[in-house]
Amino acid sequence: MKNPTRYGFKVGDGACCGSGPFGGIYSCGGKRGTAEFDLCDNASDYFFIDSNHPNEVASCQFAELWWEGVVKVASPYNLKLLFKLKVQAK
């Protein structure tokens, strides 16, 4: 969130769609009875699509880290190694 450009985003501390500070109020599309909300032009620029969900690019980055991430990220095993160990145990 502090260095969004490092991960391919322009905005890391605000949502593409929502209201309130940082777009953190889940009001996208009129949710929660809120008629007014902000919507960005390019969701790919934002780490968060709304107050709760990272965008598709961020989700893919998470999936890659969980699949092949180092121990510091995916501990004690990443998913690739975990599945490999499971197959070997059979």
Secondary structure, DSSP 8 states (H G I E B T S, - for coil): ---GGGGT-SEEEEESEEBSGGG-B--GGGGGG----EE-S-GGGEEESSSS-B-HHHHHHHHHHHHH--TTTS-S--HHHHHHHHHHH-
